Amino acid sequence: MRAVLHDHEQRTCPIYYNPRSRVVSTQDGRTLRNVTIPSKEDIEAFYTIVKGSKHPPVIMEGSVIRHKMYPNLYYNTRLKGWINEETQSSVPGLNSPLGHPLYIPTIEDSTQNQSN
């Protein structure tokens, strides 16, 4: 999930929210601590879009499911989500491969985070 803010000089500053880790970060990966996270309604809307998107093209390398166009991304069957192999971070904006489940944060996950 991405938002674009403007700094004091009106330069654009994209920030990213990862629903799995519940972390807001900058484009270069720095964690932002004093930023309000999206509402549970926004998170639900995000996952409605993700689940409604096409299943990505995949290739199998042994037992590893890789994204066909972005081979640095692999689907982790235990975590039920895509992982960037180079950064070891989750990629929550991609639908799961056909026939595989996708992790979707529960309402309780979001509510718990909002109370922390």
C-alpha positions, -999 to +999 in steps of 0.1 A: +000+000+000+015+033-010+008+070-002+026+101-015+034+129+009+051+162+003+080+175+023+085+211+034+100+219+000+069+203-018+090+174-031+071+141-033+079+115-008+063+081-013+057+060+018+047+023+019+026+003+044+032-034+046+000-050+060+019-082+070+046-066+090+024-035+099+054-012+091+054+021+073+086+027+054+102+051+030+112+043-006+147+034+006+135+011+033+137+033+064+110+026+090+087+055+099+074+052+134+051+083+139+029+077+109-008+067+112-014+033+096-042+027+071-076+019+086-089-016+086-114-006+059-085+006+037-067-027+043-098-047+035-103-026+003-066-032-006-070-070-003-102-070-022-083-055-051-054-079-047-077-110-045-096-098-076-065-094-096-051-120-120-030-147-106+006-140-116+025-162-141+048-186-124+075-211-131+086-240-109+123-244-099+122-277-081+097-271-053+101-233-054+073-212-071+088-181-088+072-152-105+078-157-142+086-121-150+103-112-117+124-143-108+137-126-076+101-131-062+091-164-049+059-176-033+063-189+003+038-216+009+042-215+047+037-177+049+011-177+021+027-148+003+053-135-021+088-128-008+115-107-025+146-129-024+170-100-025+156-081+005+138-109+022+107-087+025+071-096+018+054-083-013+017-079-002+004-064-035+005-096-056-022-122-057-012-158-049-004-183-076-034-201-090-045-228-065-026-214-035-039-194-006-030-158+001-024-144+036-049-116+044-046-098+077-077-103+099-097-075+114-082-085+148-047-080+134-055-045+123-074-036+155-046-049+177-021-027+158-042+004+161-044+000+198-006-004+202 
